[in-house]
Structure formats: C-alpha cells, structure tokens
Amino acid sequence: MALAYKTRRRLSLLILVIGLPVYIILAVGILALFERPPILVELLVYVILGVLWALPFKSIFRGVGQAPPEDERDQ
C-alpha cells in the first residue's frame, strides 16, 4: 500500500530532523574507534555513508517537495 502524500511529508521530516543526526553521530563515532585513515580514504568513506543513508528512504522522499497531488488537496 502506498503512503499518502501527507504521511510521506511527515515521515520525511522525522527522518531528516531525528534520523539523520543520529546516523551522523553513529557514523562518526564508529569511524573514531579505528585509527584515522588518510584524508582521501576518510573522505571516500563519508561520501559513501552519505549516499547509503538515503537509499532505503528513496520512495519516501520522492515528490515531497512538490505541490500535493490533486486528489489530496481537497482534504
């Protein structure tokens, strides 16, 4: 079942305001446990982690910044 536009908007806001900072803190904390790699390797790791967090939420974020669909505007 597809999520309604309003639900996707609220869920995406929750993910960005709470989930993303928690993910960043965890990623930096886990990488701090290891010896610091060369700067380019560290940058590559952060870029990869920066892309990986959004992949599971791709369907939630799709179309959220646009105007609501016609069938949901009247509600």
Secondary structure, DSSP 8 states (H G I E B T S, - for coil): ----HHHHHHHHHHIIIIIHHHHHHHHHHHHHTS----HHHHHHHHHHHHHHTTGGGHHHHTTTTS---HHHH--
